[in-house]
Amino acid sequence: MDTYRPPRSPVTRQHADTVLQRVLLPGDQAEQGHVSLLLETPGGPTAASREGMVLAGGDTVSFCGYLNAFPAGYWARWSILDRVRLSLSVVGDVVVTVHRSSADGEADVAAEIRHRGQGDVHIELPLAGFDDGGWYWFDISPQGRQEARLLRGSWDALTPAPGRAAAVVGMPTFNRPRDCLATIRVVAGHPALRAVVKRLVVVDQGSDKVTAQPGFPDLAADLGEQLLVVDQPNLGGSGGYAQVMRRALDEPECEQIVFMDDDIVLEPDCLLRGIAFARYAARPLLVGGQMLNREIPSQLYVMGELIDRRAFTWLKPAHSEYDHDFSAHPLRATPWLHRRIDVSYNSWWTCVIPRTVAEQVGGPLPLFLKWDDVEYGLRAKSRGFPTVSVPGIAVWHEPWWKKDEENNWQTYFHSRNRMVTAALHGRLSHFPVLFGAHLMDTLRHLVSMQYWNVALRSAGIRDFLAGPDALSSSLPTARQRAARVYERFAPVAGPVEVTEETHDDGTGDLPRQVAQPPGTSGASVLRLVAELVRGCLPLSGGHTADGHPRLSTDQAAWHVLAALGGATVTSPDGSHWTRRERRPDVFRRLLAQTLTSHGRLALAFPRMRSEYRRHRRRLESLRRP
């Protein structure tokens, strides 16, 4: 698996105030997957530095890459600009061809210039006509058989940005000191980024401290007062980001607050792009970075997401796809990538929040983790500050399937915080949709023998019903409490051995009507009710009890597991397995608990919704104890 490592050769040129997006080149240490994000023909010329490259005579190099093409549709929709300029510094005789695409991916030539000798090429381009999306990109072709050189390039504004580029960049971390240190090193080694970062705040909430890592003293000496490490108890992501925001607002010069995860791989120019987008925005807004897959660096894992305001679940926006691999499907050849998409929020792997937004919207709710970024995005939008997830502004992050969150203590926070967010931002008339979705999901996990998941979901409902005061008071202990619930029902687990023989998945022995999924939603409900009844009976009551067939995550659907007396299920990343066993006594107890907790939720939700809304301002305050 091609794990991304950033190129070693840094960009050294200082960042001019009109630069919107610098042209990036692979550098001499770039992985092939990274190259496909920069150039359309990654098998062609390579570059020895991040800024310049040698162009062989007779070749055409296309910069129609996700990180080098210019997302004109987003700048046209959200910025004050009506024109941009492509600026190149070139040595040799070349033809520069600029292409523009429409929202449906159709492209034509916008401009073409022939250049001779050494000098600068400037091409002004309008942003009109990009209402629904579209990109600009350029190709460069040396003339004749002589090679040429591209020294540097950028997409620029014609006037300086309003305000100042003065950012506080913050990163909570919990026992990931090497990843955190790597990100600090990237920031320290990028002069243009350092010029606009007033403070880099690391909130260390773990026991394996960043400050104890080899190399930290030298980095700290280099950064000096730019680096601030704050030690605090583990208050989760929300507690860490609240500390970052508090420190940023205490910094008089700070104009932009940048949130980052501790487990990202950072392309530093992406932070500069986010800050530039925020400064040129027609009104204050949150600028989100999109998510590239750290394991498969050519893959755009998440372009942006919506929240279903009825069921409070995640939705894929229209005209977008998950897991898009640019090494197989380049930007020019993928029409859906050209349409602008709008989002509900942006996760905090990277997000730029203007100071004025933070001052008016407040801080993250004390949710520990999960849904804090969603709630903040919905809250900001309700107060006039939308979120924009901008292509070409992105970080590499661990994909969700590696985290396997359905099989650990984090389920508790998904359940509790989903209800908190719905109480604050949902309509009461939509609550039956949320209630039904949560109940059905919980019961499917129950018949799938995921007893820990069911117990954590009930605990989440219980603590939501404890009210807003309990959110803040439980922040230091919430993770331990969730872990204790998980441990009561945790399955037997073990590593997958490399030499292990493959096993038949066992589903071939099941009756066809059991192995196949229900055909309609009504059939699904009837099937689930039947399996709930059977789950309360002894194993002889109809469940297959012979052994523990090995199932992959994809095979382990609820309707399959419900018919088994036990199963061994491989984790999504294939690294370990968990053993699930049919336990009628536990099943009955958790079924009763599930029905009781959801009954209490149904009766109390209208009152709790009013309670959370009444205490909203206190929950949002950064000055709470």
Disulfide bonds with the S-S distance in Angstrom:
none
